[in-house]
């Protein structure tokens, strides 16, 4: 990505953050899967977060 240093740095930062977020969501989901009914809201939030991660990875906005 010669000539695109800022874009390359931003891409690496976004990728690192998505990896960290995925790891956090996965660990929280593992802890929640056997939890009480009171944790259903957290489970829904985790699913929504996972959906947003996938959207960022696979949806390419074209101009």
N, C-alpha and C positions, 0 to 999 in steps of 0.2 A: 504494500500500500504506500509505495513511495509517492510523495507529493500530497498525501492525505493523512499526515501525522495526527491531527486533531481527531479525525473520524476514526482512525485505528485505535487511538487511546480510548475514545468514548465507547467503541464497540467492545473492547476488552473489559472495560469497567462494567458495562451492562451485562456482559456474559458472566463475569465473576459474581455480580449481585444476583443474577437469576439462579446460578448454581447454589449460592448460599441460601437464597429464599426457598428453593426446592428442598434442600436438606432440612431446613427448619420446619417447613410445612409437613414433610414426610414424618419427621420425628413426632410432631404434635399429633398428626393423624394416627400414628401407631399407638400413642398414649391414649387417644380418645376412643378408639374402636371398641373398647370394652368398658367404657365409662357409663355413667348413669344417663337417664333421659334428660337431665338438666344440661348436659353437654351437647345437645342437638344443635343449638345455635352456633357453638364453636365448630362443630362438624360442617355445618352449612357455610360458615365463613372460610374454612379450610378448602372446601370444594370450590368456592368462588375464587379464592386466591390461586388455586391450581389452574382453573380455567384462564385466569389472566396471564399466568406464566406461559401457558400453551399459546395463547393469542399473541403474546409478544414474540414468541419464537417462530410461529408459523404464518402469521398474517402479515403480508407485505403490502403496504399502502403504495399504490402506483399513482403517479401524478400525470 
